[in-house]
Amino acid sequence: MSNRTIEDLDKEVARFCEAQQSGISPHMQKLVVGYSLELPYVYQRADCLGVAEVEYKKEIDQRLLLVSSAHQSVVRLRYVLGHIYESLNRWRKAEELYMMVREARVKALGADSHSSVIVDVRIASCLISQGQIERGQVMIRCALHKLKTLKGESHRSTIATMGYLASAYMKQGKFEDAGALLDRQLTISTSSGGETHVDTLSISLNIALNQLSAGQWQEAEATSLRAMEMQQEVLGYDDREVLTGMHLHCRTLIEQGQYSQAKKIHE
């Protein structure tokens, strides 16, 4: 790290941003963002989040020896570290990091830039997870409006933000509102990415979860079964998303007293 210059960091971040914008999968990003990010990234992908946290913090500290806290490489790493804290359910810590990221991005790009709005969504998600549902919902509504204007309704960021708003509705028990938004989200995702796209399948599972939460057990069973079977076909049986789908489908069966059928899924 000591032999690297500010110019090296700029090139590294430029490659990272180019990879994201061109739709390169997360599995490939580590090949284009520079060697120094590979170790913490590998830990993150392996779900060794505690170790990944330490490695990302080390990388941030090392970069701060070369550049200011507003440098785009530091801002990006803090954003990723915020994701890790979210995965660890350390919502307040994630919120603090995202606020730092937002401050830097707003100063550099403006409050209505795509990069700034995406951070607003992450902050809102943290607020909702901490029980500040009304405040988070207002932020997500505002972000969703901006994203539709900036990127259009079919952009991946817009579609994902619809999901966060639907989640907020579910936490408030507004299952009808959540269902309507999830149905719209599914239609757009299916049209833009296809029926078997991982995002589309994830939305289908969220629809099943909303149905389950609303007591619509038979509907949830049918929705989750279809999504689970498509996930298994597309992703295989050992993928984490597939396991999540299997668990949700089992819940729909258990709620209906179908314990033997639920047991068979895990055999």
Secondary structure, DSSP 8 states (H G I E B T S, - for coil): -TT--HHHHHHHHHHHHHHHHTT--HHHHTTTS-GGGHHHHHHHHTT-HHHHHHHHHHHHHHHHTTS-TTSHHHHHHHHHHHHHHHHTT-HHHHHHHHHHHHHHHHHHH-TTSHHHHHHHHHHHHHHHHTT-HHHHHHHHHHHHHHHHHHH-TTSHHHHHHHHHHHHHHHHTT-HHHHHHHHHHHHHHHHHHH-TTSHHHHHHHHHHHHHHHHTT-HHHHHHHHHHHHHHHHHHH-SS-HHHHHHHHHHHHHHHHTT-HHHHHHHT-
